[in-house]
Amino acid sequence: MHPSEHDHEHHLVEGGNEGRHEGHHEGHNSRYAPSDSGLVVPVVTRGGLETGDTGQSAGASRISGVSRRHTPATRLWFGKVSNEGSFRSVPHHHGEAETGGYVLAGRARIYFGEKYADYVDLEEGDWVFVPPFMPHVECNLDRNRPLTWMTTRTPDNIVVNLPDVSDTELRHWQDRP
């Protein structure tokens, strides 16, 4: 066995992986097994084969890597959100979904609060939590570079678009560097 081919040994035992690890029973996960085999396995979504049939705001591309649409996941959406320079979303919220985000590339701003008067800025390597039902506007601070987020939501990628606001209503948006 060549080390680069098999860095870890994996042993699958038919019917023996329902949440057990070294003799400990931690829960039952058989609902994640395909009906034909009964074996519970990780599900991989290969790059380029992700689905884009998710809730959207105009100008933002949300690509689903893990969701109920193409994996056995029932309470999780995990994907990549990207947009071009100077993009800003329409106001929206994510319904009952809790949202976690990580800025993979670029610089972002999230407007929130009464009349979107408050904002937080983020850069590569920053994490953010957006509570359920919180109206907000997502922006790419860079005028020429794309912004890419890794985003996760539970229970799903819910996007509820709200009436738009003008650029002039977003404090410091037009005069950003």
C-alpha positions as CSV (number, residue, x, y, z in Angstrom):
1,M,0.0,0.0,0.0
2,H,1.4,3.4,-1.1
3,P,1.1,6.0,1.7
4,S,-0.3,8.7,-0.6
5,E,-3.1,6.3,-1.6
6,H,-4.2,5.2,1.8
7,D,-3.3,7.5,4.6
8,H,-6.1,6.1,6.8
9,E,-7.5,2.6,7.0
10,H,-11.3,2.4,6.8
11,H,-13.2,-0.7,7.9
12,L,-16.9,-0.9,7.0
13,V,-19.0,-3.6,8.6
14,E,-22.4,-4.2,7.1
15,G,-25.1,-3.2,9.6
16,G,-22.5,-2.3,12.2
17,N,-22.3,1.4,11.8
18,E,-25.5,2.8,13.3
19,G,-23.8,5.3,15.5
20,R,-21.4,2.9,17.1
21,H,-17.7,3.6,17.6
22,E,-15.5,1.1,19.5
23,G,-18.5,-0.5,21.2
24,H,-20.3,2.7,22.2
25,H,-23.9,3.3,21.0
26,E,-24.4,7.0,20.3
27,G,-27.6,7.0,18.3
28,H,-29.4,5.5,15.4
29,N,-28.6,6.8,11.9
30,S,-30.1,4.2,9.6
31,R,-32.5,6.8,8.0
32,Y,-29.4,8.0,6.2
33,A,-28.8,4.7,4.5
34,P,-29.8,4.2,0.9
35,S,-32.7,1.7,0.9
36,D,-30.9,-0.8,-1.4
37,S,-27.8,-1.4,0.7
38,G,-28.6,-0.4,4.3
39,L,-25.1,0.9,4.7
40,V,-24.6,4.4,6.0
41,V,-21.8,6.2,4.2
42,P,-20.5,9.8,3.8
43,V,-22.0,11.5,0.7
44,V,-19.6,13.6,-1.4
45,T,-20.7,16.3,-3.8
46,R,-18.0,16.8,-6.3
47,G,-16.9,20.3,-7.3
48,G,-18.7,21.4,-10.4
49,L,-21.7,19.1,-9.7
50,E,-23.2,21.2,-7.0
51,T,-26.8,22.4,-7.5
52,G,-27.8,26.0,-7.9
53,D,-31.5,25.4,-7.3
54,T,-31.6,27.3,-4.0
55,G,-33.3,30.4,-2.6
56,Q,-31.7,33.4,-4.3
57,S,-31.3,37.1,-4.1
58,A,-30.7,38.8,-7.5
59,G,-27.0,39.1,-8.1
60,A,-25.8,36.5,-5.5
61,S,-25.1,33.0,-6.6
62,R,-25.8,30.4,-4.0
63,I,-24.4,26.9,-4.8
64,S,-25.5,24.0,-2.6
65,G,-22.8,21.5,-1.6
66,V,-24.8,19.8,1.2
67,S,-28.6,20.0,1.3
68,R,-31.7,17.9,1.3
69,R,-31.9,18.4,-2.5
70,H,-29.0,16.0,-3.2
71,T,-27.8,14.4,0.0
72,P,-29.6,12.7,2.9
73,A,-29.2,15.8,5.0
74,T,-32.5,16.9,6.5
75,R,-31.6,19.8,8.8
76,L,-28.6,21.5,7.1
77,W,-27.7,23.6,4.1
78,F,-24.0,24.2,3.4
79,G,-22.9,26.1,0.3
80,K,-20.9,28.7,-1.4
81,V,-22.3,32.2,-2.0
82,S,-20.5,34.5,-4.4
83,N,-21.0,37.8,-6.2
84,E,-19.1,40.3,-8.3
85,G,-17.5,43.6,-7.2
86,S,-19.8,46.3,-5.9
87,F,-22.7,43.9,-5.5
88,R,-25.3,44.4,-2.9
89,S,-28.3,42.3,-2.2
90,V,-31.9,43.4,-1.9
91,P,-33.0,43.4,1.8
92,H,-33.9,39.9,2.8
93,H,-33.9,37.5,5.8
94,H,-33.6,33.8,6.2
95,G,-36.8,32.9,7.9
96,E,-36.4,30.5,10.8
97,A,-32.9,29.5,9.6
98,E,-29.8,30.2,11.7
99,T,-27.0,31.3,9.4
100,G,-23.2,30.9,9.8
101,G,-20.9,32.5,7.3
102,Y,-17.1,32.5,6.6
103,V,-15.5,35.0,4.3
104,L,-13.4,32.8,2.0
105,A,-12.3,35.7,-0.3
106,G,-12.9,39.4,-0.5
107,R,-14.4,42.0,1.8
108,A,-18.1,42.1,2.9
109,R,-20.5,44.4,4.7
110,I,-23.8,43.5,6.2
111,Y,-26.4,46.2,6.8
112,F,-29.0,45.6,9.5
113,G,-31.2,47.3,12.1
114,E,-33.8,50.0,11.7
115,K,-33.8,51.2,8.1
116,Y,-30.5,49.3,7.7
117,A,-28.7,52.1,9.6
118,D,-26.1,49.8,11.2
119,Y,-23.5,47.6,9.6
120,V,-20.6,45.3,10.2
121,D,-17.6,44.8,7.9
122,L,-15.9,41.5,7.4
123,E,-12.7,40.4,5.5
124,E,-11.1,37.1,4.5
125,G,-11.0,34.7,7.5
126,D,-13.9,36.4,9.4
127,W,-16.9,34.4,10.7
128,V,-20.4,35.7,11.2
129,F,-23.7,34.5,12.7
130,V,-26.9,36.0,11.4
131,P,-30.0,35.2,13.6
132,P,-33.3,34.0,12.2
133,F,-35.7,36.5,10.7
134,M,-33.1,39.4,10.8
135,P,-33.6,41.6,7.8
136,H,-30.2,42.6,6.3
137,V,-28.4,43.6,3.1
138,E,-25.2,41.8,2.1
139,C,-22.6,43.8,0.2
140,N,-19.3,43.3,-1.6
141,L,-17.1,46.2,-0.4
142,D,-14.6,45.7,-3.2
143,R,-15.5,47.6,-6.4
144,N,-13.6,45.2,-8.7
145,R,-13.0,41.9,-6.8
146,P,-15.5,39.1,-6.3
147,L,-16.7,38.1,-2.8
148,T,-17.0,34.5,-1.8
149,W,-18.6,33.2,1.4
150,M,-19.0,29.7,2.7
151,T,-22.4,29.6,4.4
152,T,-24.3,27.1,6.4
153,R,-28.0,27.3,7.5
154,T,-30.3,25.2,9.6
155,P,-32.8,23.8,8.7
156,D,-32.4,24.8,5.0
157,N,-31.4,27.7,2.7
158,I,-34.4,29.9,3.2
159,V,-34.3,33.3,1.5
160,V,-37.2,35.8,1.9
161,N,-36.6,38.9,-0.2
162,L,-38.0,42.2,1.1
163,P,-38.7,45.5,-0.7
164,D,-35.5,47.1,-2.0
165,V,-33.9,50.3,-0.6
166,S,-31.8,52.8,-2.6
167,D,-28.1,53.0,-2.4
168,T,-28.3,56.4,-0.8
169,E,-30.2,54.9,2.2
170,L,-27.3,52.7,3.1
171,R,-24.9,54.7,5.2
172,H,-21.3,54.9,3.8
173,W,-22.2,52.6,0.8
174,Q,-21.6,55.0,-2.0
175,D,-18.5,56.7,-0.5
176,R,-16.7,53.5,0.5
177,P,-13.0,53.3,-0.7
